[in-house]
Amino acid sequence: MSNPFSGSDLDDFLQEEGMLEHCQAVAVKRVLSYQLQMYMDKNEISKTEMAERLKTSRMGLNRLLNAENTSITLDSMVRAANAVGGKLSISLAY
């Protein structure tokens, strides 16, 4: 008896369901949000202070830290990286 799903992977399934791009965006955003939150925690930076560094409101910072919100701009991501002394690096893999 042959398994019809043999050889398939999660990416294939998500592509068939039309969800691959969204899932990839959420995964990238979760990593960025996690890294920013960890930096803030480690360095005892409050949300108010971080928002000031970003020249935004706390609500704007909350959108940036919300792992499910993938609608942030590259500009916001770069500013966030710079605000904590980091550098945003994005690459395209084939």
Backbone as XML, in Angstrom:
<?xml version="1.0"?>
<chain id="A" units="angstrom">
  <residue number="1" name="MET">
    <atom name="N" x="0.841" y="-1.179" z="0.000"/>
    <atom name="CA" x="0.000" y="0.000" z="0.000"/>
    <atom name="C" x="0.887" y="1.244" z="0.000"/>
  </residue>
  <residue number="2" name="SER">
    <atom name="N" x="0.666" y="2.132" z="-0.928"/>
    <atom name="CA" x="1.491" y="3.313" z="-1.095"/>
    <atom name="C" x="0.896" y="4.502" z="-0.339"/>
  </residue>
  <residue number="3" name="ASN">
    <atom name="N" x="1.760" y="5.261" z="0.325"/>
    <atom name="CA" x="1.336" y="6.453" z="1.058"/>
    <atom name="C" x="1.273" y="7.622" z="0.080"/>
  </residue>
  <residue number="4" name="PRO">
    <atom name="N" x="0.086" y="8.252" z="-0.111"/>
    <atom name="CA" x="-0.021" y="9.359" z="-1.072"/>
    <atom name="C" x="0.742" y="10.604" z="-0.631"/>
  </residue>
  <residue number="5" name="PHE">
    <atom name="N" x="1.115" y="10.654" z="0.637"/>
    <atom name="CA" x="1.820" y="11.828" z="1.139"/>
    <atom name="C" x="3.321" y="11.608" z="1.248"/>
  </residue>
  <residue number="6" name="SER">
    <atom name="N" x="3.785" y="10.461" z="0.873"/>
    <atom name="CA" x="5.200" y="10.141" z="0.933"/>
    <atom name="C" x="5.970" y="11.085" z="0.015"/>
  </residue>
  <residue number="7" name="GLY">
    <atom name="N" x="7.016" y="11.667" z="0.562"/>
    <atom name="CA" x="7.853" y="12.557" z="-0.230"/>
    <atom name="C" x="7.415" y="14.011" z="-0.190"/>
  </residue>
  <residue number="8" name="SER">
    <atom name="N" x="6.229" y="14.285" z="0.333"/>
    <atom name="CA" x="5.800" y="15.675" z="0.419"/>
    <atom name="C" x="6.336" y="16.280" z="1.710"/>
  </residue>
  <residue number="9" name="ASP">
    <atom name="N" x="6.376" y="17.587" z="1.770"/>
    <atom name="CA" x="6.817" y="18.231" z="2.995"/>
    <atom name="C" x="5.858" y="19.364" z="3.350"/>
  </residue>
  <residue number="10" name="LEU">
    <atom name="N" x="6.138" y="20.004" z="4.463"/>
    <atom name="CA" x="5.258" y="21.053" z="4.958"/>
    <atom name="C" x="5.144" y="22.207" z="3.960"/>
  </residue>
  <residue number="11" name="ASP">
    <atom name="N" x="6.260" y="22.590" z="3.345"/>
    <atom name="CA" x="6.209" y="23.677" z="2.370"/>
    <atom name="C" x="5.282" y="23.339" z="1.208"/>
  </residue>
  <residue number="12" name="ASP">
    <atom name="N" x="5.331" y="22.084" z="0.740"/>
    <atom name="CA" x="4.441" y="21.668" z="-0.343"/>
    <atom name="C" x="2.982" y="21.794" z="0.086"/>
  </residue>
  <residue number="13" name="PHE">
    <atom name="N" x="2.689" y="21.327" z="1.291"/>
    <atom name="CA" x="1.324" y="21.412" z="1.806"/>
    <atom name="C" x="0.861" y="22.857" z="1.905"/>
  </residue>
  <residue number="14" name="LEU">
    <atom name="N" x="1.696" y="23.716" z="2.505"/>
    <atom name="CA" x="1.326" y="25.123" z="2.669"/>
    <atom name="C" x="1.144" y="25.803" z="1.316"/>
  </residue>
  <residue number="15" name="GLN">
    <atom name="N" x="1.982" y="25.442" z="0.338"/>
    <atom name="CA" x="1.850" y="25.999" z="-1.012"/>
    <atom name="C" x="0.517" y="25.586" z="-1.621"/>
  </residue>
  <residue number="16" name="GLU">
    <atom name="N" x="0.161" y="24.309" z="-1.485"/>
    <atom name="CA" x="-1.107" y="23.813" z="-2.025"/>
    <atom name="C" x="-2.296" y="24.508" z="-1.377"/>
  </residue>
  <residue number="17" name="GLU">
    <atom name="N" x="-2.161" y="24.837" z="-0.093"/>
    <atom name="CA" x="-3.245" y="25.495" z="0.636"/>
    <atom name="C" x="-3.231" y="27.019" z="0.454"/>
  </residue>
  <residue number="18" name="GLY">
    <atom name="N" x="-2.227" y="27.535" z="-0.256"/>
    <atom name="CA" x="-2.126" y="28.975" z="-0.493"/>
    <atom name="C" x="-1.691" y="29.755" z="0.736"/>
  </residue>
  <residue number="19" name="MET">
    <atom name="N" x="-0.967" y="29.095" z="1.634"/>
    <atom name="CA" x="-0.588" y="29.727" z="2.898"/>
    <atom name="C" x="0.921" y="29.875" z="3.065"/>
  </residue>
  <residue number="20" name="LEU">
    <atom name="N" x="1.714" y="29.441" z="2.116"/>
    <atom name="CA" x="3.166" y="29.410" z="2.284"/>
    <atom name="C" x="3.750" y="30.798" z="2.530"/>
  </residue>
  <residue number="21" name="GLU">
    <atom name="N" x="3.407" y="31.761" z="1.707"/>
    <atom name="CA" x="3.992" y="33.091" z="1.843"/>
    <atom name="C" x="3.629" y="33.730" z="3.174"/>
  </residue>
  <residue number="22" name="HIS">
    <atom name="N" x="2.378" y="33.584" z="3.587"/>
    <atom name="CA" x="1.961" y="34.152" z="4.873"/>
    <atom name="C" x="2.719" y="33.490" z="6.020"/>
  </residue>
  <residue number="23" name="CYS">
    <atom name="N" x="2.849" y="32.183" z="5.994"/>
    <atom name="CA" x="3.556" y="31.468" z="7.060"/>
    <atom name="C" x="5.029" y="31.868" z="7.111"/>
  </residue>
  <residue number="24" name="GLN">
    <atom name="N" x="5.636" y="32.064" z="5.950"/>
    <atom name="CA" x="7.030" y="32.507" z="5.924"/>
    <atom name="C" x="7.161" y="33.903" z="6.518"/>
  </residue>
  <residue number="25" name="ALA">
    <atom name="N" x="6.232" y="34.795" z="6.188"/>
    <atom name="CA" x="6.260" y="36.159" z="6.727"/>
    <atom name="C" x="6.095" y="36.154" z="8.238"/>
  </residue>
  <residue number="26" name="VAL">
    <atom name="N" x="5.182" y="35.337" z="8.735"/>
    <atom name="CA" x="4.960" y="35.251" z="10.184"/>
    <atom name="C" x="6.214" y="34.706" z="10.867"/>
  </residue>
  <residue number="27" name="ALA">
    <atom name="N" x="6.857" y="33.722" z="10.269"/>
    <atom name="CA" x="8.065" y="33.145" z="10.870"/>
    <atom name="C" x="9.178" y="34.190" z="10.975"/>
  </residue>
  <residue number="28" name="VAL">
    <atom name="N" x="9.383" y="34.955" z="9.919"/>
    <atom name="CA" x="10.415" y="36.000" z="9.936"/>
    <atom name="C" x="10.067" y="37.058" z="10.981"/>
  </residue>
  <residue number="29" name="LYS">
    <atom name="N" x="8.813" y="37.461" z="11.025"/>
    <atom name="CA" x="8.389" y="38.490" z="11.975"/>
    <atom name="C" x="8.532" y="37.996" z="13.410"/>
  </residue>
  <residue number="30" name="ARG">
    <atom name="N" x="8.229" y="36.730" z="13.659"/>
    <atom name="CA" x="8.379" y="36.182" z="15.013"/>
    <atom name="C" x="9.830" y="36.244" z="15.470"/>
  </residue>
  <residue number="31" name="VAL">
    <atom name="N" x="10.750" y="35.929" z="14.586"/>
    <atom name="CA" x="12.170" y="35.978" z="14.941"/>
    <atom name="C" x="12.571" y="37.408" z="15.265"/>
  </residue>
  <residue number="32" name="LEU">
    <atom name="N" x="12.199" y="38.347" z="14.425"/>
    <atom name="CA" x="12.543" y="39.749" z="14.660"/>
    <atom name="C" x="11.940" y="40.241" z="15.974"/>
  </residue>
  <residue number="33" name="SER">
    <atom name="N" x="10.665" y="39.968" z="16.191"/>
    <atom name="CA" x="9.998" y="40.400" z="17.418"/>
    <atom name="C" x="10.669" y="39.797" z="18.648"/>
  </residue>
  <residue number="34" name="TYR">
    <atom name="N" x="10.993" y="38.515" z="18.563"/>
    <atom name="CA" x="11.643" y="37.823" z="19.673"/>
    <atom name="C" x="13.006" y="38.445" z="19.968"/>
  </residue>
  <residue number="35" name="GLN">
    <atom name="N" x="13.784" y="38.693" z="18.928"/>
    <atom name="CA" x="15.116" y="39.265" z="19.130"/>
    <atom name="C" x="15.035" y="40.652" z="19.755"/>
  </residue>
  <residue number="36" name="LEU">
    <atom name="N" x="14.115" y="41.473" z="19.295"/>
    <atom name="CA" x="13.962" y="42.812" z="19.879"/>
    <atom name="C" x="13.528" y="42.728" z="21.342"/>
  </residue>
  <residue number="37" name="GLN">
    <atom name="N" x="12.574" y="41.862" z="21.634"/>
    <atom name="CA" x="12.096" y="41.724" z="23.003"/>
    <atom name="C" x="13.205" y="41.219" z="23.924"/>
  </residue>
  <residue number="38" name="MET">
    <atom name="N" x="13.991" y="40.257" z="23.460"/>
    <atom name="CA" x="15.095" y="39.731" z="24.268"/>
    <atom name="C" x="16.139" y="40.808" z="24.535"/>
  </residue>
  <residue number="39" name="TYR">
    <atom name="N" x="16.441" y="41.617" z="23.534"/>
    <atom name="CA" x="17.394" y="42.702" z="23.719"/>
    <atom name="C" x="16.864" y="43.692" z="24.747"/>
  </residue>
  <residue number="40" name="MET">
    <atom name="N" x="15.592" y="44.034" z="24.624"/>
    <atom name="CA" x="14.987" y="44.971" z="25.569"/>
    <atom name="C" x="15.028" y="44.411" z="26.990"/>
  </residue>
  <residue number="41" name="ASP">
    <atom name="N" x="14.684" y="43.153" z="27.150"/>
    <atom name="CA" x="14.693" y="42.528" z="28.471"/>
    <atom name="C" x="16.102" y="42.485" z="29.053"/>
  </residue>
  <residue number="42" name="LYS">
    <atom name="N" x="17.052" y="42.036" z="28.246"/>
    <atom name="CA" x="18.439" y="41.904" z="28.711"/>
    <atom name="C" x="19.008" y="43.244" z="29.151"/>
  </residue>
  <residue number="43" name="ASN">
    <atom name="N" x="18.656" y="44.289" z="28.440"/>
    <atom name="CA" x="19.208" y="45.620" z="28.716"/>
    <atom name="C" x="18.262" y="46.504" z="29.515"/>
  </residue>
  <residue number="44" name="GLU">
    <atom name="N" x="17.213" y="45.889" z="30.031"/>
    <atom name="CA" x="16.227" y="46.587" z="30.870"/>
    <atom name="C" x="15.720" y="47.869" z="30.208"/>
  </residue>
  <residue number="45" name="ILE">
    <atom name="N" x="15.350" y="47.741" z="28.952"/>
    <atom name="CA" x="14.796" y="48.875" z="28.204"/>
    <atom name="C" x="13.280" y="48.753" z="28.233"/>
  </residue>
  <residue number="46" name="SER">
    <atom name="N" x="12.626" y="49.760" z="28.746"/>
    <atom name="CA" x="11.167" y="49.747" z="28.815"/>
    <atom name="C" x="10.569" y="49.994" z="27.433"/>
  </residue>
  <residue number="47" name="LYS">
    <atom name="N" x="9.296" y="49.676" z="27.310"/>
    <atom name="CA" x="8.611" y="49.947" z="26.044"/>
    <atom name="C" x="8.583" y="51.439" z="25.761"/>
  </residue>
  <residue number="48" name="THR">
    <atom name="N" x="8.442" y="52.236" z="26.801"/>
    <atom name="CA" x="8.433" y="53.691" z="26.607"/>
    <atom name="C" x="9.768" y="54.169" z="26.054"/>
  </residue>
  <residue number="49" name="GLU">
    <atom name="N" x="10.868" y="53.691" z="26.641"/>
    <atom name="CA" x="12.192" y="54.083" z="26.160"/>
    <atom name="C" x="12.433" y="53.597" z="24.740"/>
  </residue>
  <residue number="50" name="MET">
    <atom name="N" x="12.044" y="52.364" z="24.453"/>
    <atom name="CA" x="12.241" y="51.825" z="23.104"/>
    <atom name="C" x="11.423" y="52.609" z="22.092"/>
  </residue>
  <residue number="51" name="ALA">
    <atom name="N" x="10.202" y="52.961" z="22.448"/>
    <atom name="CA" x="9.369" y="53.760" z="21.542"/>
    <atom name="C" x="10.027" y="55.106" z="21.271"/>
  </residue>
  <residue number="52" name="GLU">
    <atom name="N" x="10.629" y="55.694" z="22.295"/>
    <atom name="CA" x="11.325" y="56.971" z="22.108"/>
    <atom name="C" x="12.522" y="56.805" z="21.173"/>
  </residue>
  <residue number="53" name="ARG">
    <atom name="N" x="13.261" y="55.714" z="21.331"/>
    <atom name="CA" x="14.397" y="55.460" z="20.437"/>
    <atom name="C" x="13.942" y="55.330" z="18.989"/>
  </residue>
  <residue number="54" name="LEU">
    <atom name="N" x="12.763" y="54.759" z="18.799"/>
    <atom name="CA" x="12.230" y="54.559" z="17.451"/>
    <atom name="C" x="11.477" y="55.773" z="16.932"/>
  </residue>
  <residue number="55" name="LYS">
    <atom name="N" x="11.310" y="56.762" z="17.800"/>
    <atom name="CA" x="10.524" y="57.950" z="17.454"/>
    <atom name="C" x="9.113" y="57.551" z="17.013"/>
  </residue>
  <residue number="56" name="THR">
    <atom name="N" x="8.505" y="56.698" z="17.843"/>
    <atom name="CA" x="7.148" y="56.234" z="17.591"/>
    <atom name="C" x="6.397" y="56.165" z="18.912"/>
  </residue>
  <residue number="57" name="SER">
    <atom name="N" x="5.146" y="55.795" z="18.841"/>
    <atom name="CA" x="4.335" y="55.637" z="20.051"/>
    <atom name="C" x="4.517" y="54.225" z="20.606"/>
  </residue>
  <residue number="58" name="ARG">
    <atom name="N" x="4.036" y="54.028" z="21.833"/>
    <atom name="CA" x="4.064" y="52.673" z="22.389"/>
    <atom name="C" x="3.175" y="51.756" z="21.565"/>
  </residue>
  <residue number="59" name="MET">
    <atom name="N" x="2.098" y="52.304" z="21.012"/>
    <atom name="CA" x="1.223" y="51.498" z="20.164"/>
    <atom name="C" x="1.983" y="51.039" z="18.916"/>
  </residue>
  <residue number="60" name="GLY">
    <atom name="N" x="2.776" y="51.935" z="18.353"/>
    <atom name="CA" x="3.598" y="51.564" z="17.198"/>
    <atom name="C" x="4.606" y="50.496" z="17.563"/>
  </residue>
  <residue number="61" name="LEU">
    <atom name="N" x="5.214" y="50.620" z="18.741"/>
    <atom name="CA" x="6.153" y="49.600" z="19.200"/>
    <atom name="C" x="5.439" y="48.275" z="19.417"/>
  </residue>
  <residue number="62" name="ASN">
    <atom name="N" x="4.241" y="48.308" z="19.977"/>
    <atom name="CA" x="3.480" y="47.078" z="20.186"/>
    <atom name="C" x="3.196" y="46.365" z="18.871"/>
  </residue>
  <residue number="63" name="ARG">
    <atom name="N" x="2.917" y="47.125" z="17.808"/>
    <atom name="CA" x="2.712" y="46.509" z="16.491"/>
    <atom name="C" x="3.996" y="45.843" z="16.014"/>
  </residue>
  <residue number="64" name="LEU">
    <atom name="N" x="5.118" y="46.500" z="16.269"/>
    <atom name="CA" x="6.410" y="45.947" z="15.873"/>
    <atom name="C" x="6.713" y="44.668" z="16.655"/>
  </residue>
  <residue number="65" name="LEU">
    <atom name="N" x="6.379" y="44.644" z="17.927"/>
    <atom name="CA" x="6.660" y="43.477" z="18.768"/>
    <atom name="C" x="5.624" y="42.370" z="18.626"/>
  </residue>
  <residue number="66" name="ASN">
    <atom name="N" x="4.489" y="42.667" z="17.995"/>
    <atom name="CA" x="3.443" y="41.663" z="17.806"/>
    <atom name="C" x="3.890" y="40.704" z="16.709"/>
  </residue>
  <residue number="67" name="ALA">
    <atom name="N" x="4.177" y="39.474" z="17.110"/>
    <atom name="CA" x="4.719" y="38.483" z="16.175"/>
    <atom name="C" x="3.761" y="38.155" z="15.037"/>
  </residue>
  <residue number="68" name="GLU">
    <atom name="N" x="2.482" y="38.342" z="15.239"/>
    <atom name="CA" x="1.493" y="38.010" z="14.216"/>
    <atom name="C" x="1.289" y="39.129" z="13.197"/>
  </residue>
  <residue number="69" name="ASN">
    <atom name="N" x="1.733" y="40.340" z="13.516"/>
    <atom name="CA" x="1.531" y="41.487" z="12.628"/>
    <atom name="C" x="2.679" y="41.553" z="11.624"/>
  </residue>
  <residue number="70" name="THR">
    <atom name="N" x="2.412" y="41.134" z="10.404"/>
    <atom name="CA" x="3.457" y="41.102" z="9.375"/>
    <atom name="C" x="3.429" y="42.334" z="8.472"/>
  </residue>
  <residue number="71" name="SER">
    <atom name="N" x="2.632" y="43.323" z="8.816"/>
    <atom name="CA" x="2.476" y="44.473" z="7.922"/>
    <atom name="C" x="3.456" y="45.605" z="8.213"/>
  </residue>
  <residue number="72" name="ILE">
    <atom name="N" x="4.469" y="45.362" z="9.030"/>
    <atom name="CA" x="5.442" y="46.416" z="9.280"/>
    <atom name="C" x="6.313" y="46.617" z="8.047"/>
  </residue>
  <residue number="73" name="THR">
    <atom name="N" x="6.870" y="47.800" z="7.921"/>
    <atom name="CA" x="7.680" y="48.118" z="6.743"/>
    <atom name="C" x="9.151" y="47.770" z="6.976"/>
  </residue>
  <residue number="74" name="LEU">
    <atom name="N" x="9.885" y="47.673" z="5.900"/>
    <atom name="CA" x="11.330" y="47.472" z="6.005"/>
    <atom name="C" x="11.972" y="48.638" z="6.740"/>
  </residue>
  <residue number="75" name="ASP">
    <atom name="N" x="11.472" y="49.833" z="6.509"/>
    <atom name="CA" x="11.989" y="51.012" z="7.197"/>
    <atom name="C" x="11.856" y="50.846" z="8.707"/>
  </residue>
  <residue number="76" name="SER">
    <atom name="N" x="10.711" y="50.371" z="9.160"/>
    <atom name="CA" x="10.500" y="50.150" z="10.604"/>
    <atom name="C" x="11.458" y="49.090" z="11.136"/>
  </residue>
  <residue number="77" name="MET">
    <atom name="N" x="11.663" y="48.041" z="10.364"/>
    <atom name="CA" x="12.558" y="46.974" z="10.790"/>
    <atom name="C" x="14.002" y="47.473" z="10.889"/>
  </residue>
  <residue number="78" name="VAL">
    <atom name="N" x="14.421" y="48.274" z="9.938"/>
    <atom name="CA" x="15.775" y="48.831" z="9.959"/>
    <atom name="C" x="15.938" y="49.780" z="11.139"/>
  </residue>
  <residue number="79" name="ARG">
    <atom name="N" x="14.944" y="50.643" z="11.360"/>
    <atom name="CA" x="15.013" y="51.578" z="12.488"/>
    <atom name="C" x="15.075" y="50.830" z="13.815"/>
  </residue>
  <residue number="80" name="ALA">
    <atom name="N" x="14.321" y="49.747" z="13.943"/>
    <atom name="CA" x="14.335" y="48.950" z="15.175"/>
    <atom name="C" x="15.716" y="48.336" z="15.398"/>
  </residue>
  <residue number="81" name="ALA">
    <atom name="N" x="16.297" y="47.786" z="14.350"/>
    <atom name="CA" x="17.642" y="47.204" z="14.468"/>
    <atom name="C" x="18.653" y="48.272" z="14.874"/>
  </residue>
  <residue number="82" name="ASN">
    <atom name="N" x="18.573" y="49.425" z="14.242"/>
    <atom name="CA" x="19.494" y="50.522" z="14.560"/>
    <atom name="C" x="19.294" y="51.020" z="15.989"/>
  </residue>
  <residue number="83" name="ALA">
    <atom name="N" x="18.069" y="51.032" z="16.459"/>
    <atom name="CA" x="17.755" y="51.537" z="17.799"/>
    <atom name="C" x="18.398" y="50.701" z="18.898"/>
  </residue>
  <residue number="84" name="VAL">
    <atom name="N" x="18.695" y="49.446" z="18.598"/>
    <atom name="CA" x="19.333" y="48.582" z="19.598"/>
    <atom name="C" x="20.794" y="48.308" z="19.237"/>
  </residue>
  <residue number="85" name="GLY">
    <atom name="N" x="21.323" y="49.091" z="18.289"/>
    <atom name="CA" x="22.727" y="48.946" z="17.913"/>
    <atom name="C" x="22.996" y="47.777" z="16.993"/>
  </residue>
  <residue number="86" name="GLY">
    <atom name="N" x="21.943" y="47.274" z="16.362"/>
    <atom name="CA" x="22.092" y="46.140" z="15.462"/>
    <atom name="C" x="22.009" y="46.562" z="14.011"/>
  </residue>
  <residue number="87" name="LYS">
    <atom name="N" x="22.031" y="45.576" z="13.159"/>
    <atom name="CA" x="21.931" y="45.805" z="11.729"/>
    <atom name="C" x="20.993" y="44.746" z="11.163"/>
  </residue>
  <residue number="88" name="LEU">
    <atom name="N" x="20.008" y="45.171" z="10.412"/>
    <atom name="CA" x="19.070" y="44.231" z="9.801"/>
    <atom name="C" x="19.709" y="43.621" z="8.567"/>
  </residue>
  <residue number="89" name="SER">
    <atom name="N" x="19.632" y="42.321" z="8.479"/>
    <atom name="CA" x="20.180" y="41.607" z="7.335"/>
    <atom name="C" x="19.090" y="40.728" z="6.742"/>
  </residue>
  <residue number="90" name="ILE">
    <atom name="N" x="18.814" y="40.920" z="5.464"/>
    <atom name="CA" x="17.810" y="40.135" z="4.769"/>
    <atom name="C" x="18.477" y="39.525" z="3.543"/>
  </residue>
  <residue number="91" name="SER">
    <atom name="N" x="18.194" y="38.256" z="3.302"/>
    <atom name="CA" x="18.780" y="37.613" z="2.136"/>
    <atom name="C" x="17.714" y="36.808" z="1.400"/>
  </residue>
  <residue number="92" name="LEU">
    <atom name="N" x="17.960" y="36.579" z="0.153"/>
    <atom name="CA" x="17.075" y="35.784" z="-0.690"/>
    <atom name="C" x="17.759" y="34.465" z="-0.948"/>
  </residue>
  <residue number="93" name="ALA">
    <atom name="N" x="17.087" y="33.380" z="-0.591"/>
    <atom name="CA" x="17.653" y="32.048" z="-0.799"/>
    <atom name="C" x="16.894" y="31.359" z="-1.918"/>
  </residue>
  <residue number="94" name="TYR">
    <atom name="N" x="17.597" y="30.619" z="-2.728"/>
    <atom name="CA" x="16.990" y="29.888" z="-3.833"/>
    <atom name="C" x="16.928" y="28.423" z="-3.494"/>
  </residue>
</chain>
